Amino acid sequence: MNLLGIRARAEQLEDQLMTWRRHLHKHPERSFQEKETAAFVAQVLRRLPGMVVTEQVGGYGVVAELAGKQGKTVVLRADMDALPIEEQPHSFASIKKGTMHACGHDAHTAILLGAATILSERHQAGLLNGTVRFLFQPAEEKMDEAGKTGAIYMIEAGAMAGADIAFALHMCPWLRPNAIQVHSGASMASFDAFKGTITGSGGHGAYPHLGVDAIWLLSQVLPAIYGLTGRFSSPLEPAVISIGQIHGGRANNVIPEIVEVEGTIRCYNEDVRKKLTEEISNAFSMANVFGGEGRCTVERGEPALVNDSEAIALIKQVASHLYPIDRIVTGPYGLGSEDFAHMAKTTKAALFFLGCQPRHGEFDLHTPQFQIDEACLPKGAALMAGVCAYALNKKE
C-alpha cells in the first residue's frame, strides 16, 4: 500500500486547508440555509481537473464525482451547516451574530476539499481504479417540519446510488491531533425528540385545593420519565432521556393550567429505542392518576450510527500506514447522534473521530468556546484520501 505520497501532499496543502476552514468559519450558515457555503464549495471543486460537480442536490447539497477506471464507487461525505450559537470573539470569529461553527463542520468541509484536491491529482495521473463521489451535505444539525435532515434529502436525490462503501469523519475535542477514535458496530446514538403536555385546571395560588396544579402533576411525572432507563432497558445498554425545556405559568400567584415539557431519547439498540418511545407516553399518563391529563408525542430522528467492521478495519490500516506513531483509540463515540447514520444504512460505511483538541485545553462541541487545533486538517485530508484510494484498489 503506497500512500505516503498522499500524506506529503496533504501536508503541502496545510495553508490552503486553514484558509478554506477560516473562511467557512467566518461565514457560517445554519441548517437548510447553506446557499453561500454550497456556492463556495462548488467553486473550489470546479477548479479541480476531472471533477464533475452538481449543485442543489437534496437542497443545498453539492455532489462531485471523479470517474476513474472501471471499479467500485467510494463515497466521502462532509457536513456544512452551523449552529444557532453566539461565538466568543477571536481573530476569525463568525461575522454572523448568533450563528457559529461550533461542531467542526467548517473543518469537515475544508478537509474534504483537501481530499478532493489530492484525489483529483491521482485521477489525472491515472491512479484511480473506480469512482469517487464527494458529498457536501447540508442540514446535519436539524430536522425540518417533515422530520428530515440533509442526509435523507440527499439519499432521496440519489446521492448514495451505486455506492459500495462510504466514509465520513468528525472532530474529536477529547483527543489531540495525534490520535483518531474508531469503533465497529453501534457507535453513536439514535435521536428522538418528545413533547409532552400536562393539563390540570389551574387556580389561585392561595387555594391550591380548589384546582388541579399542573406543576404538581409534573412533579409526579418527572420521576417516572427519569426512571425509564435502566428499568425498561437493560443497564448494560447505553440509553439516556434528557429534558431540555419546561414551560408553564404566567404569574407567581397563579397555578398554571398547562405545563409543556420537551426532551430527547438517545440509545444504541433499536429494540430499546422502541420500548422507551412507548413507555415515555405511559410516564406522562401518571398525570391522569391525580386528576389531570398527560399527553406525549415523539418525533423520530436519526437511527443509531452502525459502523461496518470492514470499513473500520480499512481506516485503521490506512491510519497505521500513514501515521505509524499516532494513537488509534477504540470505543464508542458517545450518545450524540449523527445523520450520516442514514447513509450508513444504505451501504457499508464508517465514520471515525479525528483528534482536534487545542494545546491550551479541551473545548466541547456545541459551545461558544469551541475551537480546534488546525494541525488536524492535513491529517484529516490525508486519511480521507487514503481510505478512498485504498478502498478503490483493495481486492475483495
PyMOL commands that set and color helices and strands:
alter all, ss='L'
color gray80, all
select helices_A, chain A and resi 4-12+14-26+35-46+105-124+150-156+208-210+214-226+270-284+286-289+309-322+340-344+376-393
alter helices_A, ss='H'
color red, helices_A
select strands_A, chain A and resi 52-57+61-67+72-79+130-137+165-172+179-182+185-188+190-199+203-204+239-248+254-255+258-267+293-300+305-307+327-330+348-355
alter strands_A, ss='S'
color yellow, strands_A
deselect
rebuild
show_as cartoon
